[in-house]
Amino acid sequence: MKFGLNLGGGNLPHESREESLNGRLEKSRLAKRYGYSSIWSGAGYLNNDFHPMLLLSRVAAEAPGLKLGMVGLLPLYHPVEVAEQIATLDVICGGRFILAPALGWRDYQFDGFGIPKNQRLSRFREVLKVMKLLWTEERVTFQGDHFNINDVPGAGKPLQEPYPLIYIAANQDRGVVRAARQGDGWLVSSRSTITTISSQVQLYNGTAEEYFKKPYISAWREMFIAETREKAIDIARPHVEWLYKDRAASGHSNELPSADRIDVEFDQVLKDRFIIGSPDDCIREIYRYQDLGIQELILRCQWPGMSNEESLNAVNMFGKEVLPEFATKY
């Protein structure tokens, strides 16, 4: 089992941007110190967060040698711009970049970019296809529904050949099939419950085998650790409740399998979704994922309104008390 840190989540409007950045950089240094394998960021456009690629470029200086992963909302990108950015970031981090393409779901992000949400799947496909062409061909021509490129030079090359690893992020079964067919791995949503994951693991593995692909499953999970489960929940609860109510109000449940809805009571939000509690509680929960065949857990332990001190304490405790349990299994 490998472990990464997710730096995303956004901040409340009154929180200091400078302090928020400093907290993320300190998390990155702790990830390097304790042996986490990767650092991730999401595409938090218009969410009072940081631009994911710029943030990871800065993080690379704090945690050399770690993999850098980004959930990228491909329907919002122009393929030339994002291909050049990703190739550059892959060089910056020594060929350790991972792209997790996602469709996106927030209406206001599509509205902000002036892109109809009903085009997201076709744009996703075109951006992914054109990026791969730009990374592998000397000259590129592409005629699509959204992009028309006529005999232009290829993009700057990433260090990884032919291009960076691609873990496709997916909630629904059809997306899981897409990940098995088109990706190097599947990135499980932090909203997915273990019940849903268990069913979708079988679908993913079966489809990967059908297409002669080697399966790899990485899961985003919410994590908070303290001396006791009660203390961990008490610290995390107000911030988690705010975030999940906000996401539910934005219609996120409509994008999820029915068993994974987040417009539910707090206890249901936690159940089979969160790794939370004492070190022993967290270790027991992680083994459930390992038994399902999950190979990597990407952990978020900060939500809007939570102090850097509380979040950093969790990263420290997890590094000291939990990671050693799995150290021989990296």
C-alpha positions as a Markdown table, in Angstrom:
| # | Residue | x | y | z |
|---|---|---|---|---|
| 1 | Met | 0.0 | 0.0 | 0.0 |
| 2 | Lys | 1.3 | 3.4 | -1.0 |
| 3 | Phe | 0.1 | 6.7 | 0.5 |
| 4 | Gly | -0.2 | 10.2 | -0.9 |
| 5 | Leu | -1.4 | 13.6 | 0.4 |
| 6 | Asn | -4.2 | 15.6 | -1.3 |
| 7 | Leu | -3.6 | 19.3 | -0.8 |
| 8 | Gly | -6.9 | 20.4 | -2.2 |
| 9 | Gly | -10.2 | 21.3 | -0.5 |
| 10 | Gly | -10.4 | 25.0 | -0.7 |
| 11 | Asn | -10.6 | 27.7 | 2.0 |
| 12 | Leu | -13.2 | 30.0 | 3.5 |
| 13 | Pro | -13.1 | 33.5 | 2.1 |
| 14 | His | -11.8 | 35.0 | 5.4 |
| 15 | Glu | -8.8 | 32.6 | 5.6 |
| 16 | Ser | -5.4 | 34.0 | 4.8 |
| 17 | Arg | -4.2 | 32.9 | 1.4 |
| 18 | Glu | -0.6 | 33.2 | 2.5 |
| 19 | Glu | -1.1 | 31.0 | 5.5 |
| 20 | Ser | -3.1 | 28.5 | 3.4 |
| 21 | Leu | -0.2 | 28.2 | 1.0 |
| 22 | Asn | 2.4 | 27.9 | 3.8 |
| 23 | Gly | 0.3 | 25.1 | 5.3 |
| 24 | Arg | 0.3 | 23.2 | 2.0 |
| 25 | Leu | 4.1 | 23.6 | 1.6 |
| 26 | Glu | 4.7 | 22.3 | 5.2 |
| 27 | Lys | 2.5 | 19.3 | 4.4 |
| 28 | Ser | 4.6 | 18.7 | 1.4 |
| 29 | Arg | 7.8 | 18.8 | 3.5 |
| 30 | Leu | 6.2 | 16.4 | 6.0 |
| 31 | Ala | 5.2 | 14.0 | 3.2 |
| 32 | Lys | 8.8 | 13.9 | 2.1 |
| 33 | Arg | 10.0 | 13.3 | 5.7 |
| 34 | Tyr | 7.6 | 10.5 | 6.6 |
| 35 | Gly | 7.7 | 8.5 | 3.3 |
| 36 | Tyr | 4.5 | 9.4 | 1.6 |
| 37 | Ser | 4.8 | 8.5 | -2.1 |
| 38 | Ser | 2.9 | 11.4 | -3.8 |
| 39 | Ile | 1.3 | 14.8 | -3.4 |
| 40 | Trp | -1.9 | 15.7 | -5.2 |
| 41 | Ser | -4.0 | 18.7 | -6.0 |
| 42 | Gly | -7.5 | 19.1 | -7.6 |
| 43 | Ala | -8.9 | 21.5 | -10.0 |
| 44 | Gly | -10.5 | 24.0 | -7.6 |
| 45 | Tyr | -11.4 | 26.7 | -10.1 |
| 46 | Leu | -13.6 | 29.4 | -8.5 |
| 47 | Asn | -13.4 | 27.5 | -5.2 |
| 48 | Asn | -11.0 | 29.8 | -3.3 |
| 49 | Asp | -8.3 | 27.3 | -3.8 |
| 50 | Phe | -4.9 | 27.4 | -5.6 |
| 51 | His | -4.3 | 26.7 | -9.3 |
| 52 | Pro | -3.3 | 23.0 | -9.2 |
| 53 | Met | -0.4 | 23.1 | -11.7 |
| 54 | Leu | 1.1 | 26.2 | -10.2 |
| 55 | Leu | 0.8 | 24.9 | -6.7 |
| 56 | Leu | 2.4 | 21.6 | -7.7 |
| 57 | Ser | 5.3 | 23.4 | -9.4 |
| 58 | Arg | 6.0 | 25.2 | -6.1 |
| 59 | Val | 5.6 | 22.0 | -4.1 |
| 60 | Ala | 8.2 | 20.2 | -6.3 |
| 61 | Ala | 10.9 | 22.3 | -4.6 |
| 62 | Glu | 9.7 | 21.2 | -1.2 |
| 63 | Ala | 9.4 | 17.5 | -1.8 |
| 64 | Pro | 11.9 | 16.4 | -4.5 |
| 65 | Gly | 11.6 | 12.8 | -5.5 |
| 66 | Leu | 7.9 | 12.5 | -4.7 |
| 67 | Lys | 5.3 | 11.9 | -7.5 |
| 68 | Leu | 3.0 | 14.8 | -8.2 |
| 69 | Gly | -0.6 | 14.1 | -9.2 |
| 70 | Met | -3.4 | 16.4 | -10.4 |
| 71 | Val | -7.0 | 15.9 | -11.1 |
| 72 | Gly | -7.5 | 17.8 | -14.3 |
| 73 | Leu | -10.9 | 18.9 | -15.6 |
| 74 | Leu | -10.2 | 18.2 | -19.3 |
| 75 | Pro | -13.4 | 19.7 | -20.7 |
| 76 | Leu | -12.3 | 23.1 | -19.4 |
| 77 | Tyr | -8.9 | 23.1 | -21.1 |
| 78 | His | -7.4 | 23.8 | -24.5 |
| 79 | Pro | -5.3 | 20.8 | -25.4 |
| 80 | Val | -2.3 | 22.8 | -26.6 |
| 81 | Glu | -2.0 | 24.9 | -23.4 |
| 82 | Val | -2.6 | 21.9 | -21.0 |
| 83 | Ala | -0.2 | 19.7 | -23.0 |
| 84 | Glu | 2.6 | 22.2 | -22.6 |
| 85 | Gln | 1.9 | 22.8 | -18.9 |
| 86 | Ile | 1.9 | 19.1 | -18.1 |
| 87 | Ala | 5.0 | 18.4 | -20.1 |
| 88 | Thr | 6.8 | 21.2 | -18.3 |
| 89 | Leu | 5.6 | 20.0 | -14.8 |
| 90 | Asp | 6.7 | 16.5 | -15.7 |
| 91 | Val | 10.2 | 17.8 | -16.4 |
| 92 | Ile | 10.2 | 19.9 | -13.2 |
| 93 | Cys | 9.4 | 16.9 | -11.0 |
| 94 | Gly | 11.8 | 14.6 | -12.7 |
| 95 | Gly | 9.3 | 12.6 | -14.7 |
| 96 | Arg | 7.0 | 11.8 | -11.8 |
| 97 | Phe | 3.8 | 13.6 | -12.8 |
| 98 | Ile | 0.5 | 11.8 | -12.8 |
| 99 | Leu | -2.6 | 13.2 | -14.6 |
| 100 | Ala | -6.0 | 12.2 | -13.4 |
| 101 | Pro | -8.5 | 13.4 | -16.0 |
| 102 | Ala | -12.0 | 14.1 | -14.8 |
| 103 | Leu | -15.2 | 15.3 | -16.4 |
| 104 | Gly | -16.1 | 17.9 | -13.8 |
| 105 | Trp | -19.5 | 18.5 | -12.3 |
| 106 | Arg | -19.8 | 22.0 | -10.9 |
| 107 | Asp | -22.1 | 24.1 | -13.0 |
| 108 | Tyr | -20.4 | 27.4 | -12.1 |
| 109 | Gln | -17.0 | 26.2 | -13.3 |
| 110 | Phe | -18.4 | 25.4 | -16.8 |
| 111 | Asp | -20.3 | 28.7 | -16.7 |
| 112 | Gly | -17.1 | 30.5 | -15.7 |
| 113 | Phe | -15.2 | 29.1 | -18.7 |
| 114 | Gly | -18.1 | 29.6 | -21.0 |
| 115 | Ile | -18.3 | 25.9 | -21.9 |
| 116 | Pro | -21.7 | 24.1 | -22.1 |
| 117 | Lys | -21.7 | 21.3 | -19.5 |
| 118 | Asn | -23.5 | 19.0 | -22.0 |
| 119 | Gln | -20.3 | 19.0 | -24.1 |
| 120 | Arg | -18.1 | 17.8 | -21.2 |
| 121 | Leu | -17.7 | 14.1 | -22.4 |
| 122 | Ser | -17.0 | 15.0 | -26.0 |
| 123 | Arg | -14.5 | 17.7 | -25.0 |
| 124 | Phe | -12.9 | 15.3 | -22.5 |
| 125 | Arg | -12.3 | 12.8 | -25.3 |
| 126 | Glu | -10.9 | 15.4 | -27.7 |
| 127 | Val | -8.6 | 17.1 | -25.2 |
| 128 | Leu | -7.1 | 13.7 | -24.1 |
| 129 | Lys | -6.6 | 12.6 | -27.7 |
| 130 | Val | -5.0 | 15.8 | -28.9 |
| 131 | Met | -2.7 | 16.0 | -25.9 |
| 132 | Lys | -1.4 | 12.5 | -26.6 |
| 133 | Leu | -0.8 | 13.5 | -30.3 |
| 134 | Leu | 1.0 | 16.7 | -29.2 |
| 135 | Trp | 3.3 | 14.7 | -26.9 |
| 136 | Thr | 4.1 | 12.0 | -29.4 |
| 137 | Glu | 4.0 | 13.5 | -33.0 |
| 138 | Glu | 6.4 | 15.9 | -34.7 |
| 139 | Arg | 3.4 | 17.5 | -36.6 |
| 140 | Val | -0.2 | 17.4 | -35.5 |
| 141 | Thr | -3.4 | 17.6 | -37.4 |
| 142 | Phe | -6.8 | 17.1 | -35.8 |
| 143 | Gln | -10.3 | 17.9 | -36.9 |
| 144 | Gly | -12.9 | 17.5 | -34.2 |
| 145 | Asp | -16.2 | 19.0 | -32.9 |
| 146 | His | -14.4 | 21.4 | -30.6 |
| 147 | Phe | -10.8 | 21.7 | -31.8 |
| 148 | Asn | -9.4 | 22.1 | -35.3 |
| 149 | Ile | -5.6 | 21.9 | -35.5 |
| 150 | Asn | -3.9 | 21.9 | -38.9 |
| 151 | Asp | -0.3 | 20.8 | -39.2 |
| 152 | Val | 1.2 | 22.4 | -36.2 |
| 153 | Pro | 4.4 | 21.3 | -34.4 |
| 154 | Gly | 4.2 | 18.9 | -31.5 |
| 155 | Ala | 4.4 | 20.2 | -27.9 |
| 156 | Gly | 7.5 | 20.1 | -25.7 |
| 157 | Lys | 8.1 | 16.5 | -24.6 |
| 158 | Pro | 7.6 | 15.3 | -21.0 |
| 159 | Leu | 10.3 | 13.1 | -19.5 |
| 160 | Gln | 8.0 | 10.1 | -19.2 |
| 161 | Glu | 7.6 | 8.2 | -22.5 |
| 162 | Pro | 5.4 | 8.4 | -24.4 |
| 163 | Tyr | 3.7 | 10.7 | -21.8 |
| 164 | Pro | 2.9 | 10.9 | -18.1 |
| 165 | Leu | 0.8 | 8.2 | -16.3 |
| 166 | Ile | -2.9 | 8.8 | -16.7 |
| 167 | Tyr | -5.3 | 7.7 | -13.9 |
| 168 | Ile | -8.8 | 8.4 | -15.0 |
| 169 | Ala | -11.0 | 9.7 | -12.2 |
| 170 | Ala | -14.5 | 8.1 | -12.2 |
| 171 | Asn | -17.6 | 7.8 | -10.0 |
| 172 | Gln | -20.1 | 6.0 | -12.2 |
| 173 | Asp | -19.7 | 2.5 | -13.7 |
| 174 | Arg | -19.3 | 3.8 | -17.2 |
| 175 | Gly | -16.4 | 6.0 | -16.1 |
| 176 | Val | -14.8 | 3.0 | -14.4 |
| 177 | Val | -14.9 | 1.1 | -17.7 |
| 178 | Arg | -13.4 | 4.1 | -19.4 |
| 179 | Ala | -10.6 | 4.1 | -16.9 |
| 180 | Ala | -9.9 | 0.4 | -17.5 |
| 181 | Arg | -9.9 | 0.9 | -21.3 |
| 182 | Gln | -8.1 | 4.2 | -21.7 |
| 183 | Gly | -6.0 | 4.8 | -18.6 |
| 184 | Asp | -3.0 | 3.5 | -16.7 |
| 185 | Gly | -5.1 | 3.4 | -13.6 |
| 186 | Trp | -8.4 | 4.3 | -11.9 |
| 187 | Leu | -8.7 | 7.1 | -9.4 |
| 188 | Val | -11.5 | 6.4 | -7.0 |
| 189 | Ser | -13.6 | 9.4 | -5.8 |
| 190 | Ser | -13.5 | 10.5 | -2.2 |
| 191 | Arg | -17.3 | 10.3 | -2.2 |
| 192 | Ser | -17.4 | 6.6 | -3.0 |
| 193 | Thr | -18.3 | 4.2 | -0.2 |
| 194 | Ile | -16.6 | 0.9 | 0.3 |
| 195 | Thr | -19.8 | -0.9 | -0.9 |
| 196 | Thr | -19.6 | 0.9 | -4.2 |
| 197 | Ile | -15.9 | 0.5 | -4.5 |
| 198 | Ser | -16.1 | -3.2 | -3.9 |
| 199 | Ser | -18.5 | -3.6 | -6.8 |
| 200 | Gln | -16.6 | -1.3 | -9.1 |
| 201 | Val | -13.2 | -3.0 | -8.4 |
| 202 | Gln | -14.6 | -6.1 | -10.0 |
| 203 | Leu | -15.9 | -4.2 | -13.0 |
| 204 | Tyr | -12.6 | -2.4 | -13.4 |
| 205 | Asn | -10.4 | -5.5 | -13.0 |
| 206 | Gly | -12.6 | -7.5 | -15.4 |
| 207 | Thr | -12.5 | -4.7 | -18.1 |
| 208 | Ala | -8.8 | -4.2 | -17.7 |
| 209 | Glu | -8.2 | -7.9 | -18.2 |
| 210 | Glu | -10.5 | -7.9 | -21.3 |
| 211 | Tyr | -8.3 | -5.1 | -22.8 |
| 212 | Phe | -5.0 | -6.7 | -21.7 |
| 213 | Lys | -4.3 | -3.8 | -19.3 |
| 214 | Lys | -2.5 | -4.1 | -16.0 |
| 215 | Pro | -4.9 | -2.7 | -13.4 |
| 216 | Tyr | -3.9 | 0.0 | -10.9 |
| 217 | Ile | -6.3 | 1.5 | -8.4 |
| 218 | Ser | -5.6 | 4.6 | -6.4 |
| 219 | Ala | -8.3 | 6.0 | -4.1 |
| 220 | Trp | -8.8 | 9.5 | -2.8 |
| 221 | Arg | -9.9 | 9.2 | 0.9 |
| 222 | Glu | -10.8 | 11.6 | 3.6 |
| 223 | Met | -8.6 | 11.1 | 6.7 |
| 224 | Phe | -8.3 | 12.5 | 10.1 |
| 225 | Ile | -6.4 | 11.1 | 13.0 |
| 226 | Ala | -6.1 | 11.9 | 16.7 |
| 227 | Glu | -5.5 | 10.1 | 20.0 |
| 228 | Thr | -9.1 | 8.8 | 20.0 |
| 229 | Arg | -11.9 | 8.5 | 17.5 |
| 230 | Glu | -14.1 | 10.8 | 19.5 |
| 231 | Lys | -11.4 | 13.6 | 19.4 |
| 232 | Ala | -10.8 | 13.1 | 15.7 |
| 233 | Ile | -14.5 | 13.5 | 14.9 |
| 234 | Asp | -14.9 | 16.5 | 17.2 |
| 235 | Ile | -12.1 | 18.3 | 15.5 |
| 236 | Ala | -13.0 | 17.4 | 11.9 |
| 237 | Arg | -16.8 | 17.6 | 12.2 |
| 238 | Pro | -17.6 | 21.3 | 11.7 |
| 239 | His | -15.3 | 21.6 | 8.7 |
| 240 | Val | -16.4 | 18.3 | 7.1 |
| 241 | Glu | -20.1 | 19.2 | 7.6 |
| 242 | Trp | -19.6 | 22.6 | 6.0 |
| 243 | Leu | -17.8 | 21.1 | 3.0 |
| 244 | Tyr | -20.3 | 18.3 | 2.4 |
| 245 | Lys | -23.3 | 20.5 | 2.8 |
| 246 | Asp | -21.8 | 22.9 | 0.3 |
| 247 | Arg | -21.1 | 20.2 | -2.2 |
| 248 | Ala | -24.6 | 18.7 | -1.7 |
| 249 | Ala | -26.2 | 22.1 | -2.3 |
| 250 | Ser | -24.2 | 22.4 | -5.5 |
| 251 | Gly | -25.8 | 19.2 | -6.8 |
| 252 | His | -22.9 | 16.8 | -6.4 |
| 253 | Ser | -25.2 | 13.9 | -5.3 |
| 254 | Asn | -26.8 | 14.0 | -8.8 |
| 255 | Glu | -23.4 | 12.9 | -10.2 |
| 256 | Leu | -22.9 | 10.0 | -7.9 |
| 257 | Pro | -24.2 | 6.4 | -7.6 |
| 258 | Ser | -27.3 | 6.4 | -5.4 |
| 259 | Ala | -25.4 | 4.6 | -2.6 |
| 260 | Asp | -22.9 | 7.4 | -2.5 |
| 261 | Arg | -25.1 | 10.4 | -2.0 |
| 262 | Ile | -23.7 | 13.1 | 0.2 |
| 263 | Asp | -27.0 | 14.8 | 1.1 |
| 264 | Val | -27.2 | 12.6 | 4.2 |
| 265 | Glu | -26.7 | 12.8 | 7.9 |
| 266 | Phe | -23.1 | 13.3 | 9.2 |
| 267 | Asp | -22.7 | 9.8 | 10.4 |
| 268 | Gln | -23.6 | 8.5 | 6.9 |
| 269 | Val | -21.1 | 10.9 | 5.4 |
| 270 | Leu | -18.4 | 9.3 | 7.5 |
| 271 | Lys | -19.5 | 5.6 | 7.2 |
| 272 | Asp | -17.3 | 3.6 | 4.8 |
| 273 | Arg | -15.9 | 6.8 | 3.3 |
| 274 | Phe | -13.6 | 8.3 | 6.0 |
| 275 | Ile | -10.4 | 6.9 | 7.5 |
| 276 | Ile | -10.9 | 8.6 | 10.9 |
| 277 | Gly | -10.1 | 7.9 | 14.5 |
| 278 | Ser | -7.1 | 6.7 | 16.5 |
| 279 | Pro | -4.0 | 5.2 | 14.9 |
| 280 | Asp | -5.5 | 1.7 | 15.5 |
| 281 | Asp | -8.8 | 2.8 | 14.0 |
| 282 | Cys | -7.1 | 4.1 | 10.9 |
| 283 | Ile | -4.9 | 1.0 | 10.5 |
| 284 | Arg | -8.0 | -1.3 | 10.6 |
| 285 | Glu | -9.8 | 0.9 | 8.1 |
| 286 | Ile | -6.8 | 0.9 | 5.7 |
| 287 | Tyr | -6.7 | -2.9 | 5.7 |
| 288 | Arg | -10.2 | -2.9 | 4.4 |
| 289 | Tyr | -9.0 | -1.1 | 1.3 |
| 290 | Gln | -6.0 | -3.3 | 0.9 |
| 291 | Asp | -8.2 | -6.3 | 1.0 |
| 292 | Leu | -10.2 | -4.9 | -1.9 |
| 293 | Gly | -7.1 | -4.6 | -4.0 |
| 294 | Ile | -6.6 | -0.8 | -3.6 |
| 295 | Gln | -2.9 | -0.1 | -4.2 |
| 296 | Glu | -2.7 | 3.5 | -3.2 |
| 297 | Leu | -4.6 | 5.9 | -0.8 |
| 298 | Ile | -4.5 | 9.6 | -1.4 |
| 299 | Leu | -5.4 | 11.3 | 1.8 |
| 300 | Arg | -7.0 | 14.7 | 2.5 |
| 301 | Cys | -6.9 | 15.9 | 6.1 |
| 302 | Gln | -8.0 | 19.5 | 5.8 |
| 303 | Trp | -11.3 | 21.1 | 5.0 |
| 304 | Pro | -12.4 | 24.8 | 4.8 |
| 305 | Gly | -12.0 | 26.5 | 8.1 |
| 306 | Met | -9.7 | 23.9 | 9.7 |
| 307 | Ser | -6.4 | 25.4 | 11.1 |
| 308 | Asn | -3.1 | 24.5 | 9.6 |
| 309 | Glu | -2.0 | 23.3 | 13.1 |
| 310 | Glu | -4.8 | 20.8 | 13.3 |
| 311 | Ser | -4.2 | 19.5 | 9.9 |
| 312 | Leu | -0.4 | 19.3 | 10.3 |
| 313 | Asn | -0.9 | 17.4 | 13.6 |
| 314 | Ala | -2.8 | 14.8 | 11.7 |
| 315 | Val | -0.2 | 14.5 | 9.0 |
| 316 | Asn | 2.5 | 14.1 | 11.7 |
| 317 | Met | 0.6 | 11.5 | 13.7 |
| 318 | Phe | -0.3 | 9.5 | 10.6 |
| 319 | Gly | 3.3 | 9.5 | 9.5 |
| 320 | Lys | 4.6 | 8.4 | 12.9 |
| 321 | Glu | 1.8 | 6.0 | 13.9 |
| 322 | Val | 0.3 | 4.5 | 10.8 |
| 323 | Leu | 2.8 | 4.6 | 7.9 |
| 324 | Pro | 5.3 | 2.3 | 9.7 |
| 325 | Glu | 2.6 | -0.4 | 9.8 |
| 326 | Phe | 2.6 | -0.5 | 6.0 |
| 327 | Ala | 6.3 | 0.4 | 5.4 |
| 328 | Thr | 7.3 | -3.1 | 4.4 |
| 329 | Lys | 4.4 | -3.3 | 2.0 |
| 330 | Tyr | 5.4 | -0.3 | -0.2 |
